[in-house]
Amino acid sequence: MADTEVAKRIYVGGFTMPVTEADITGRFKPFGQVSSVELPKTADGQATRGFSYVNLSIKPSQWRRCLSIYTGAKWKGGKLRVEEAKEDYMAKLKR
């Protein structure tokens, strides 16, 4: 099987300190082309909710490497949780 890039939406959780889209992009850029980062905010819009979604193009071998490096890793005061996310609900509605 060829190791070609595939589009993937991933869940990244476990943040305890504020993070920015640039922080997350910088973290995942070495593994593939980051196309977008969704960083949900609290209801008052003041702080992040401790998780994000990252859309990127990544090779299967790089995805396995990313999982092995970041799953359970400590970052910005928290323990990361990284996994493949479900399809975005807006994308589902468009079909």
N, C-alpha and C positions, 0 to 999 in steps of 0.2 A: 504494500500500500504506500502510495506517495505521501510524503510529509508536506502537503500543501496547506496554506493558510485557510482557516475557516473563520467565519464571523461567530463570535461568542459573546454572550451577555453573562457577566459574572457578578455574584453577590460578594461584597467584602464587608464584614462586620467586625465589631469588637473595639471600635474607637471609644476612648474615654476622654480624650482631649480634642479640642476643635481641630479639624483638618480642612484643607481647601481642595478644590478640584485639581490645582497644580500639584499639591502633595501626592494625591492619588495617581495622577497621570505620571508623575515622576517615578513612582513605585512600580508601575506596570509597563512603562515604555520599553524597558529592556527585553520584554518578552514578546511584544508585538505592537502593531500600530493601533494606538488608542484613538477611537473615533469620537467617543463622548463619555462623560462622567455625570451620573445623576447623584446628587448629594441632598437627600431629603432633609428639610428643616423642621423644627418643632412648630407647633401651631402658631406661636407668636413670631416665628421667623427669625428668632435670635440665635439659635444654635443648631448644629447638626444633630441628627437623631442617633448617631453611633454606627451608621452603616451607609453604604453607597452601592450603586450599580455601575459597572464599567463595561462599555461596549468596545470590543477590540477584535482585530484580525490576528489570529495566532495559529501557529503550527501545533499539531497534537503533541509533538515532543516538547515544545516550549511550554505548553499547557501543563503537562505532567511535571515539568521542572518547576514551574511557578507554584503549583500546588504543594510540591515537596518542600519548597523554600519558605513559603508564606503561611501555610496552614499551621496555626498554633504559635507563630512567631510573635514576639513582643514588638510593638511599634506604638510610639506616642502614648505610652502608659497603659496600653491594652493588649489583649491577646487576640491576634487576627483569626478570623474565620473566613475562608475563601472557598467558594463552590460555584458550580454552574447555576445560573439563575433561571427561573422560569421566563417564558416569553413575556415581554412588556404587554400590559393589557391594552394599550392603545394600538399596538401592532396587531393584536388579535382582532380588535374591532374593525380595523381597516380591511381585513380579509373578507 
